[in-house]
């Protein structure tokens, strides 16, 4: 898993070096989501598959605000939703978070980190019949590779998992209609890059529609070419550089989130 320049010191308790590194990366991601104002109080969630144990993943302890998240606050759960934490007497996990994230972790092992948000911009676009419009460079990153999932109520029913997985398909990003945004990434840096661009694309769309003027749409060939450009060979280096730059925004919090 890409470290993005995040060096960590292993604590003296029961974590392996690889798990502690994953915890620090995930805690940093939670704080960056807060930094960019993509939170919804204690709701929404981010998860990460454990590098040495793909049958388990980390998710937030329900009730902890994102800008205070620490590596030790993250809860290890298995694919059945069983909490595997011996350190915390109360390791509650958001039930909807389990349904959504466990479904994708099981079906898409290539997606190591999954982010779900309820931002005003993301939820706003999710409520628009036409979904994400191809009107900005940010939106064209997802042109032809963005999924949609119809709203079924709060995601508490296990039977919704099959439909979530089927709707996501082979894509890395999905709009949950009347709900919010969902992305996955090969590693934490990739997932952050996906949610940052998708959120920005939604924000641009909301602002563009609020202007009340006719929108400009790039030609079809330009849309497809732009989407391909986001997948070019040097894209991984750009993703990693962006993650390192984002970490610098919370560098003074490292001792706190990596604790």
Residue frames relative to the residue before (quaternion, step in Angstrom):
aa qw qx qy qz dx dy dz
X 1.0000 0.0000 0.0000 0.0000 0.00 0.00 0.00
X 0.4912 -0.6836 0.4558 0.2892 3.55 -0.90 0.94
X 0.3455 -0.7749 0.4977 0.1800 3.58 -0.81 1.01
X 0.2701 -0.8035 0.4977 0.1837 3.58 1.18 -0.42
X 0.6872 -0.4898 0.2889 0.4522 3.56 1.09 0.63
X 0.5383 0.6224 -0.4028 0.4008 3.58 1.28 0.09
X 0.0706 -0.7858 0.6144 0.0075 3.58 -0.30 1.27
X 0.1072 -0.8147 0.5697 0.0159 3.55 -0.92 0.90
X 0.3274 -0.7142 0.5859 0.1986 3.52 -1.30 0.51
X 0.4260 -0.7206 0.4885 0.2461 3.55 -0.73 1.06
X 0.4037 -0.7116 0.5172 0.2513 3.61 -0.85 0.94
X 0.6238 -0.5884 0.3827 0.3437 3.52 -1.27 0.26
X 0.6024 0.5862 -0.3749 0.3911 3.64 1.19 -0.11
X 0.8339 -0.3753 0.1873 0.3586 3.54 -1.32 -0.32
X 0.4919 0.6795 -0.4375 0.3241 3.63 1.12 0.17
X 0.4377 -0.6377 0.5558 0.3047 3.53 -1.19 0.61
X 0.6573 -0.5100 0.3673 0.4157 3.57 -1.23 0.35
X 0.6774 0.4943 -0.3076 0.4497 3.61 0.91 -0.86
X 0.6575 0.4960 -0.3249 0.4648 3.60 0.99 -0.76
X 0.6550 0.5109 -0.3288 0.4493 3.58 0.94 -0.81
X 0.6210 0.5289 -0.3374 0.4700 3.58 1.01 -0.73
X 0.6520 0.5073 -0.3085 0.4716 3.59 0.95 -0.88
X 0.6403 0.5295 -0.3187 0.4561 3.57 0.99 -0.84
X 0.6639 0.4984 -0.3072 0.4653 3.59 0.92 -0.86
X 0.6456 0.5139 -0.3196 0.4657 3.58 0.97 -0.82
X 0.6852 0.4842 -0.2891 0.4610 3.56 0.90 -0.92
X 0.6299 0.5185 -0.3335 0.4724 3.60 1.01 -0.75
X 0.6242 0.5247 -0.3328 0.4737 3.59 1.03 -0.76
X 0.6484 0.5195 -0.3169 0.4575 3.58 0.96 -0.84
X 0.6151 0.5347 -0.3459 0.4649 3.60 0.97 -0.79
X 0.6918 0.4783 -0.2879 0.4580 3.58 0.87 -0.91
X 0.6371 0.5132 -0.3356 0.4670 3.59 1.08 -0.63
X 0.6012 0.5361 -0.3554 0.4741 3.58 1.07 -0.66
X 0.6438 0.4910 -0.3113 0.4975 3.59 1.07 -0.72
X 0.6242 0.5592 -0.3336 0.4316 3.58 0.96 -0.89
X 0.7518 0.3630 -0.1957 0.5145 3.58 0.98 -0.85
X 0.4836 -0.7264 0.3911 0.2924 3.57 1.28 0.48
X 0.4060 0.6983 -0.4889 0.3294 3.55 0.86 0.99
X 0.4870 0.6860 -0.4205 0.3398 3.60 1.19 0.38
X 0.1958 -0.7428 0.6267 0.1308 3.55 -1.36 0.22
X 0.7022 -0.4277 0.2114 0.5285 3.54 0.70 1.24
X 0.7942 -0.2427 0.1724 0.5298 3.66 -0.48 -1.10
X 0.5842 0.5808 -0.3784 0.4221 3.58 1.26 -0.01
X 0.6715 0.3966 -0.4347 0.4504 3.51 -1.45 0.40
X 0.1054 -0.8224 0.5585 -0.0237 3.54 -1.18 0.50
X 0.1697 -0.7401 0.6429 0.1003 3.51 -1.32 0.50
X 0.0542 -0.8077 0.5868 0.0168 3.58 -0.95 0.81
X 0.1112 -0.7765 0.6167 0.0655 3.54 -1.29 0.41
X 0.4146 -0.6852 0.5396 0.2599 3.55 -0.91 0.93
X 0.4623 -0.6741 0.4943 0.2958 3.56 -0.97 0.81
X 0.5197 -0.6981 0.3914 0.2989 3.60 -0.69 1.05
X 0.7665 0.3503 -0.1924 0.5027 3.60 1.01 -0.75
X 0.7663 0.2420 -0.1365 0.5793 3.56 1.29 -0.01
X 0.1329 -0.8548 0.4965 0.0717 3.62 0.39 1.20
X 0.5782 0.5821 -0.3817 0.4256 3.59 1.22 -0.19
X 0.7302 0.3314 -0.2128 0.5583 3.59 1.29 -0.12
X 0.0452 -0.7919 0.6063 0.0579 3.54 -1.17 0.51
X 0.4529 -0.6738 0.5264 0.2526 3.51 -1.33 0.43
X 0.0521 0.7695 -0.6347 0.0482 3.56 -1.08 0.77
X 0.6370 -0.5689 0.3577 0.3776 3.57 -1.19 0.39
X 0.4782 -0.6006 0.5515 0.3263 3.50 -1.24 0.57
X 0.4535 -0.7304 0.4405 0.2584 3.56 -0.56 1.20
X 0.7383 0.3782 -0.3084 0.4655 3.53 -0.85 1.05
X 0.6105 0.5301 -0.3455 0.4763 3.57 1.28 -0.22
X 0.3728 -0.7298 0.5195 0.2418 3.59 -0.72 1.01
X 0.6120 -0.6353 0.3410 0.3250 3.53 -1.02 0.88
X 0.6919 0.4903 -0.3062 0.4327 3.60 0.94 -0.75
X 0.6892 0.4044 -0.2875 0.5280 3.58 1.31 0.09
X 0.3725 0.7640 -0.4678 0.2422 3.59 1.27 0.11
X 0.1075 -0.7719 0.6255 0.0385 3.54 -1.07 0.88
X 0.6604 -0.5079 0.3759 0.4057 3.55 -1.23 0.46
X 0.6982 0.4797 -0.2712 0.4570 3.58 0.99 -0.83
X 0.5941 0.5686 -0.3663 0.4353 3.61 1.26 -0.19
X 0.5793 0.6065 -0.3734 0.3964 3.58 1.18 -0.41
X 0.2912 -0.7766 0.5460 0.1183 3.53 -1.04 0.89
X 0.3124 -0.7277 0.5821 0.1845 3.55 -0.98 0.92
X 0.0440 0.7863 -0.6149 0.0417 3.58 -0.83 1.01
X 0.4107 -0.6894 0.5316 0.2710 3.56 -1.23 0.45
X 0.7314 -0.4607 0.2856 0.4138 3.57 -1.30 0.14
X 0.6538 0.4909 -0.3166 0.4810 3.59 1.28 -0.21
X 0.5710 -0.6145 0.3683 0.4010 3.58 1.30 -0.05
X 0.4645 0.6742 -0.4534 0.3523 3.56 1.25 0.20
X 0.3852 -0.7216 0.5308 0.2219 3.55 -0.78 1.04
X 0.1487 -0.8011 0.5779 0.0457 3.56 -0.83 1.02
X 0.4330 0.6892 -0.4619 0.3523 3.56 0.93 0.92
X 0.1750 -0.7966 0.5727 0.0827 3.55 -0.72 1.06
X 0.6105 0.6033 -0.3414 0.3831 3.57 1.25 -0.44
X 0.7691 0.3448 -0.1710 0.5104 3.56 1.06 -0.77
X 0.4440 -0.7000 0.4892 0.2713 3.54 -0.83 0.98
X 0.7828 0.1511 -0.0831 0.5979 3.57 1.06 -0.72
X 0.0503 0.8069 -0.5809 0.0941 3.56 -0.26 1.29
X 0.0272 0.8398 -0.5397 0.0515 3.55 0.62 1.13
X 0.1408 -0.7742 0.6144 0.0579 3.55 -1.08 0.82
X 0.5387 -0.6171 0.4697 0.3293 3.56 -1.01 0.83
X 0.4465 -0.7259 0.4543 0.2593 3.59 -0.61 1.14
X 0.6525 0.4977 -0.3154 0.4765 3.59 0.97 -0.82
X 0.6073 0.5573 -0.3430 0.4504 3.56 1.09 -0.70
X 0.6480 0.5159 -0.3199 0.4600 3.55 0.98 -0.80
X 0.6556 0.5236 -0.3239 0.4372 3.59 0.84 -0.96
X 0.7066 0.4671 -0.2705 0.4575 3.57 0.78 -1.02
X 0.7570 0.4269 -0.2311 0.4373 3.55 0.66 -1.10
X 0.6439 0.5149 -0.3417 0.4510 3.60 0.95 -0.76
X 0.6130 0.5569 -0.3497 0.4379 3.59 1.03 -0.77
X 0.7236 0.4412 -0.2578 0.4641 3.58 0.81 -0.97
X 0.6260 0.5330 -0.3477 0.4508 3.59 0.97 -0.75
X 0.6691 0.4943 -0.3053 0.4635 3.59 0.99 -0.76
X 0.7513 0.4230 -0.2191 0.4567 3.57 0.87 -0.97
X 0.7929 0.2214 -0.0943 0.5598 3.57 1.10 -0.69
X 0.0979 -0.8354 0.5388 0.0469 3.63 0.31 1.17
X 0.5569 0.5966 -0.3970 0.4201 3.60 1.24 -0.23
X 0.6702 0.4459 -0.2929 0.5160 3.58 1.21 -0.43
X 0.1739 -0.8390 0.5122 0.0582 3.55 -0.12 1.32
X 0.7825 0.1898 -0.0893 0.5862 3.57 1.16 -0.60
X 0.0852 -0.8087 0.5819 -0.0143 3.57 -0.82 1.07
X 0.1034 -0.7967 0.5954 0.0101 3.56 -0.91 1.01
X 0.0358 -0.7771 0.6284 0.0000 3.56 -0.98 0.92
X 0.0157 -0.8185 0.5733 -0.0327 3.59 -0.81 1.02
X 0.2536 -0.7423 0.6035 0.1432 3.53 -1.38 0.42
X 0.1750 0.8223 -0.5321 0.1004 3.63 0.90 0.70
X 0.6286 -0.5323 0.3902 0.4115 3.62 -1.17 0.42
X 0.6676 0.4946 -0.3086 0.4631 3.60 0.98 -0.79
X 0.6821 0.4855 -0.2881 0.4647 3.58 0.88 -0.95
X 0.6801 0.4661 -0.2881 0.4871 3.57 0.90 -0.92
X 0.6077 0.5647 -0.3483 0.4365 3.56 1.11 -0.69
X 0.6812 0.4590 -0.2841 0.4945 3.57 0.87 -0.93
X 0.6268 0.5539 -0.3438 0.4268 3.59 1.02 -0.75
X 0.6785 0.4779 -0.2810 0.4820 3.59 1.22 -0.47
X 0.5911 0.5606 -0.3675 0.4487 3.59 1.28 -0.07
X 0.5490 -0.6737 0.3885 0.3062 3.57 -0.76 1.07
X 0.7249 0.4407 -0.2499 0.4667 3.59 0.97 -0.81
X 0.4251 -0.7291 0.4543 0.2850 3.60 1.23 -0.03
X 0.7836 -0.2870 0.2310 0.5003 3.55 -1.13 -0.66
X 0.2723 -0.7836 0.5436 0.1281 3.57 -0.69 1.11
X 0.4459 -0.7038 0.4847 0.2663 3.62 -1.00 0.75
X 0.3216 0.7925 -0.4538 0.2502 3.57 0.74 1.08
X 0.7653 0.2647 -0.1780 0.5590 3.61 1.23 0.02
X 0.6345 -0.5201 0.4000 0.4084 3.55 -1.23 0.37
X 0.6178 0.5467 -0.3435 0.4488 3.56 1.03 -0.76
X 0.6799 0.4872 -0.2928 0.4632 3.59 0.93 -0.89
X 0.6567 0.5361 -0.3198 0.4231 3.58 1.01 -0.75
X 0.4733 0.6363 -0.4468 0.4141 3.59 1.24 -0.17
X 0.7618 0.3612 -0.1740 0.5089 3.59 1.09 -0.75
X 0.3868 0.7463 -0.4771 0.2564 3.59 1.23 0.12
X 0.8342 0.1423 -0.1449 0.5127 3.54 -0.72 1.12
X 0.7636 0.3004 -0.1875 0.5400 3.60 1.22 0.00
X 0.5216 0.5954 -0.4268 0.4372 3.58 1.05 0.82
X 0.2358 -0.7893 0.5566 0.1079 3.57 -0.80 1.06
X 0.2132 -0.7485 0.6127 0.1377 3.54 -1.37 0.28
X 0.0869 -0.7761 0.6235 0.0357 3.55 -1.12 0.77
X 0.4173 -0.7295 0.4882 0.2353 3.58 -0.72 1.08
X 0.5475 -0.6388 0.4450 0.3069 3.54 -1.11 0.76
X 0.0822 -0.8057 0.5865 0.0140 3.57 -0.94 0.96
X 0.6554 -0.4282 0.3162 0.5358 3.57 1.28 0.15
X 0.7197 -0.3719 0.3079 0.4989 3.59 -1.26 -0.10
X 0.4572 -0.7337 0.4380 0.2465 3.56 -0.77 1.08
X 0.2179 0.7971 -0.5254 0.2028 3.56 0.36 1.27
X 0.6585 0.5248 -0.3010 0.4477 3.59 1.23 -0.38
X 0.4811 -0.6959 0.4591 0.2711 3.55 -0.77 1.06
X 0.6232 0.5715 -0.3516 0.4018 3.59 1.06 -0.66
X 0.5701 0.5900 -0.3954 0.4130 3.61 1.19 -0.29
X 0.4957 0.6903 -0.4181 0.3209 3.59 1.19 -0.46
X 0.6669 0.5196 -0.3116 0.4339 3.58 0.84 -0.97
X 0.6786 0.4805 -0.2950 0.4707 3.57 0.98 -0.81
X 0.5970 0.5535 -0.3525 0.4615 3.59 1.07 -0.69
X 0.6862 0.4912 -0.2718 0.4625 3.54 0.85 -1.03
X 0.6644 0.5072 -0.3047 0.4566 3.57 0.92 -0.92
X 0.6790 0.4899 -0.2933 0.4615 3.58 0.96 -0.84
X 0.6364 0.5187 -0.3361 0.4615 3.60 1.00 -0.73
X 0.1153 -0.8308 0.5336 0.1082 3.57 0.96 -0.85
X 0.7661 -0.3260 0.2619 0.4881 3.56 -0.87 -0.98
X 0.4882 0.6686 -0.4293 0.3610 3.58 1.26 0.13
X 0.4347 -0.6954 0.5131 0.2534 3.56 -1.31 0.35
X 0.7673 0.2851 -0.1505 0.5543 3.58 1.25 -0.27
X 0.0068 -0.7983 0.6007 -0.0435 3.54 -1.09 0.80
X 0.2788 -0.7113 0.6180 0.1855 3.53 -1.15 0.73
X 0.2429 -0.7416 0.6117 0.1297 3.55 -0.80 1.08
X 0.3788 -0.7762 0.4514 0.2240 3.56 -0.20 1.27
X 0.8399 0.0953 -0.1311 0.5179 3.54 -1.05 0.96
X 0.6789 0.4869 -0.2530 0.4878 3.56 1.22 0.42
X 0.6550 -0.5002 0.3647 0.4333 3.61 0.40 -1.14
X 0.6287 -0.5420 0.4227 0.3636 3.54 -1.26 -0.53
X 0.0622 -0.7745 0.6289 0.0274 3.55 -1.23 0.58
X 0.0631 0.7865 -0.6119 0.0551 3.57 -0.89 0.95
X 0.1435 -0.7555 0.6279 0.1195 3.52 -1.32 0.36
X 0.1190 -0.8067 0.5760 0.0568 3.53 -1.21 0.49
X 0.6261 -0.5464 0.4109 0.3749 3.55 -1.28 0.44
X 0.7639 -0.0180 0.0316 0.6444 3.55 1.25 -0.55
X 0.7394 -0.4357 0.2633 0.4406 3.58 -1.24 0.18
X 0.6440 0.5273 -0.3313 0.4443 3.62 0.97 -0.80
X 0.6530 0.5135 -0.3089 0.4631 3.57 0.99 -0.85
X 0.6533 0.5095 -0.3160 0.4623 3.60 0.91 -0.88
X 0.6409 0.5189 -0.3270 0.4617 3.59 0.97 -0.83
X 0.6488 0.5222 -0.3149 0.4552 3.57 0.94 -0.88
X 0.6484 0.5261 -0.3129 0.4527 3.59 0.99 -0.83
X 0.7128 0.4390 -0.2784 0.4708 3.61 0.77 -0.96
X 0.6081 0.5514 -0.3671 0.4375 3.60 1.02 -0.68
X 0.7083 0.4533 -0.2701 0.4690 3.59 0.82 -0.96
X 0.6567 0.5037 -0.3250 0.4575 3.60 0.95 -0.77
X 0.6401 0.5150 -0.3176 0.4735 3.57 1.00 -0.81
X 0.6584 0.5014 -0.3068 0.4702 3.60 0.94 -0.89
X 0.6285 0.5371 -0.3367 0.4507 3.58 0.99 -0.81
X 0.6645 0.4906 -0.2992 0.4778 3.58 0.99 -0.83
X 0.6310 0.5326 -0.3281 0.4588 3.57 1.00 -0.81
X 0.6492 0.5098 -0.3120 0.4704 3.59 0.93 -0.90
X 0.6577 0.5184 -0.3159 0.4459 3.58 0.94 -0.86
X 0.6451 0.5158 -0.3249 0.4608 3.58 0.90 -0.87
X 0.6691 0.4874 -0.2977 0.4755 3.59 0.95 -0.87
X 0.6543 0.5212 -0.3207 0.4444 3.58 0.93 -0.87
X 0.6801 0.4837 -0.2898 0.4685 3.58 0.92 -0.88
X 0.6284 0.5492 -0.3311 0.4403 3.57 1.12 -0.67
X 0.5852 0.6061 -0.3667 0.3947 3.58 1.20 -0.44
X 0.3594 -0.7908 0.4407 0.2263 3.56 1.24 -0.35
X 0.6049 0.5379 -0.3657 0.4595 3.59 1.24 0.31
X 0.6555 -0.5145 0.3703 0.4105 3.56 -1.25 0.37
X 0.3850 -0.7430 0.5073 0.2059 3.57 -0.92 0.93
X 0.3524 -0.7073 0.5747 0.2127 3.54 -1.25 0.59
X 0.1300 -0.7959 0.5898 0.0416 3.58 -0.84 1.04
X 0.4220 -0.6852 0.5216 0.2834 3.63 -0.82 0.91
X 0.5915 -0.5656 0.4250 0.3867 3.61 -1.15 0.52
X 0.6818 -0.5165 0.3422 0.3890 3.56 -1.23 0.54
X 0.6740 0.4976 -0.3188 0.4433 3.61 0.87 -0.85
X 0.6336 0.5155 -0.3262 0.4759 3.57 1.10 -0.66
X 0.6137 0.5479 -0.3455 0.4514 3.58 1.00 -0.76
X 0.7017 0.4673 -0.2713 0.4643 3.57 0.82 -1.01
X 0.6495 0.5173 -0.3255 0.4523 3.58 0.96 -0.82
X 0.6459 0.5215 -0.3209 0.4558 3.57 0.98 -0.82
X 0.6361 0.5218 -0.3259 0.4657 3.59 0.97 -0.85
X 0.6556 0.5033 -0.3037 0.4740 3.58 1.00 -0.80
X 0.6267 0.5527 -0.3413 0.4304 3.58 1.02 -0.75
X 0.6296 0.5333 -0.3350 0.4549 3.58 1.09 -0.63
X 0.7022 0.4335 -0.2568 0.5031 3.61 1.25 -0.35
X 0.3816 0.7550 -0.4720 0.2483 3.61 1.24 0.14
X 0.7534 -0.4604 0.2457 0.4001 3.54 -1.28 0.48
X 0.7361 0.4307 -0.2446 0.4614 3.59 0.91 -0.85
X 0.3800 0.7542 -0.4709 0.2549 3.61 1.26 0.06
X 0.6387 0.5406 -0.3408 0.4285 3.60 0.96 -0.81
X 0.6445 0.5136 -0.3268 0.4627 3.58 0.97 -0.79
X 0.6353 0.5234 -0.3231 0.4670 3.57 1.03 -0.80
X 0.6361 0.5311 -0.3200 0.4592 3.59 0.98 -0.87
X 0.6778 0.4901 -0.2888 0.4657 3.57 0.92 -0.89
X 0.6402 0.5140 -0.3240 0.4701 3.58 1.00 -0.78
X 0.6415 0.5254 -0.3204 0.4581 3.57 1.00 -0.81
X 0.6458 0.5170 -0.3157 0.4647 3.59 1.00 -0.82
X 0.6484 0.5059 -0.3152 0.4736 3.59 0.95 -0.87
X 0.6461 0.5096 -0.3180 0.4710 3.59 0.98 -0.81
X 0.6493 0.5154 -0.3190 0.4595 3.59 0.97 -0.84
X 0.6333 0.5380 -0.3301 0.4479 3.59 0.98 -0.83
X 0.6160 0.5637 -0.3533 0.4219 3.59 1.06 -0.68
X 0.5946 0.5848 -0.3565 0.4213 3.58 1.20 -0.49
X 0.7691 0.2615 -0.1562 0.5619 3.58 1.19 -0.51
X 0.2237 0.8226 -0.4987 0.1567 3.59 1.21 0.49
X 0.6753 0.4993 -0.3025 0.4508 3.59 1.02 -0.73
X 0.6545 0.4987 -0.3089 0.4770 3.60 1.28 -0.12
X 0.4039 0.7701 -0.4430 0.2179 3.58 1.26 -0.20
X 0.6522 0.5136 -0.3281 0.4507 3.59 0.89 -0.86
X 0.6609 0.5057 -0.2973 0.4681 3.57 1.12 -0.71
X 0.7447 0.4058 -0.2617 0.4608 3.63 0.67 -1.00
X 0.7027 0.4014 -0.2687 0.5224 3.59 1.14 -0.48
X 0.5350 0.5877 -0.4162 0.4418 3.56 0.82 1.04
